[in-house]
Amino acid sequence: MKRREQALLLLRKAAQDEALLDQVLTSDQVSDEIIGFHCQQAAEKILKAYYNPDASALTRIDPPVLSKTDPGILV
């Protein structure tokens, strides 16, 4: 998988974590630990998407635009 394709996949997965959080954030049945775990997972995926191992630093790439109506879709 090419670097950009991998970054886009990670960003789509992070958007799915965020969509899940939107659904359960106010639920009394979901603990703070579970919510925190999914926040951490989304943040980690975003950082991995922007990390360029060749440069050993975070590298700015042109991020895709996520659909406001369906965060799992890149436009």
Legacy VTK file of the C-alpha trace (Angstrom):
# vtk DataFile Version 3.0
C-alpha trace
ASCII
DATASET POLYDATA
POINTS 75 float
0.000 0.000 0.000
1.347 3.394 -0.942
2.063 5.938 1.771
-0.794 8.281 0.829
-3.278 5.399 0.596
-2.245 4.245 4.059
-2.631 7.785 5.434
-6.105 8.096 3.930
-7.119 4.742 5.391
-5.955 5.829 8.847
-7.892 9.092 8.539
-11.047 7.209 7.520
-10.656 4.899 10.520
-10.130 7.898 12.822
-13.319 9.443 11.437
-15.152 6.215 12.272
-13.859 6.388 15.846
-15.105 9.967 16.019
-18.514 8.958 14.647
-18.756 6.274 17.319
-17.887 8.831 19.989
-20.609 11.144 18.705
-23.105 8.324 19.223
-22.041 7.214 22.726
-20.663 10.371 24.324
-23.812 11.130 26.276
-24.707 7.516 27.044
-24.845 6.480 30.692
-24.048 2.918 29.607
-20.577 3.740 28.254
-17.824 4.389 30.790
-15.369 7.268 30.645
-12.580 4.729 30.140
-14.160 3.413 26.931
-14.747 6.930 25.645
-11.157 7.865 26.496
-9.866 4.754 24.739
-11.649 5.648 21.497
-10.445 9.264 21.757
-6.900 7.970 22.106
-7.344 5.590 19.169
-8.628 8.369 16.907
-5.762 10.679 17.905
-3.191 7.943 17.345
-4.523 7.183 13.865
-4.439 10.856 12.930
-0.836 11.195 14.131
0.184 8.040 12.260
-1.457 9.386 9.104
0.666 12.543 9.263
3.909 10.875 10.376
6.554 10.459 7.694
9.030 7.783 8.844
11.516 8.814 6.140
11.816 12.292 7.662
11.589 11.067 11.278
9.176 13.912 11.985
5.616 14.915 11.440
5.158 16.031 7.862
2.380 18.152 6.520
0.448 16.465 3.758
-2.669 17.773 2.107
-5.371 16.197 4.240
-8.503 14.938 2.555
-11.770 16.626 3.360
-14.126 14.475 5.374
-17.803 14.605 4.501
-19.841 16.430 7.138
-22.829 14.145 6.589
-20.856 10.878 6.626
-17.492 11.142 8.422
-16.409 7.789 6.981
-16.447 9.240 3.456
-13.642 11.305 1.974
-14.587 13.913 -0.602
LINES 1 76
75 0 1 2 3 4 5 6 7 8 9 10 11 12 13 14 15 16 17 18 19 20 21 22 23 24 25 26 27 28 29 30 31 32 33 34 35 36 37 38 39 40 41 42 43 44 45 46 47 48 49 50 51 52 53 54 55 56 57 58 59 60 61 62 63 64 65 66 67 68 69 70 71 72 73 74
